């Protein structure tokens, strides 16, 4: 058996392509604070640049903490159409909850490593 999947770079490009195709260009991003090279941020910036625009903003979260105050503060002010989230389940689920509670209509997208765990964690809050 050989398992094959796209790289995070290709997945991110596909996410941005989908957003652009559906008319969403006001895109934000959250990523892990411990990504010292900011590689996930860079690949997302590169993907939006391929379509001729930049992210409206970005913020980082701690990998295993539900404390997303900083990221929520940044993204709630920007009111993005969509947020690409390269973050673990714990901070991502709390971030989505806080954004939804604030009334944000943003769409939240993630690369494959989050998988169905985020849907299981958020239950009905995962819609959208």
Buried (B, 14 or more C-beta within 10 A) or exposed (E): EEEEEEEBBEBBBBBBEEBBEEEBBBBBBBBBBEBEEBEBBEBBBEBBEEBEEEBBBBBBBBBEEBEBEBBBEBBBEBBBBBBBBBBBBBBBBBBBBBBBEEEBEBBBBBBEEBEEBBBEBBEEBBEE
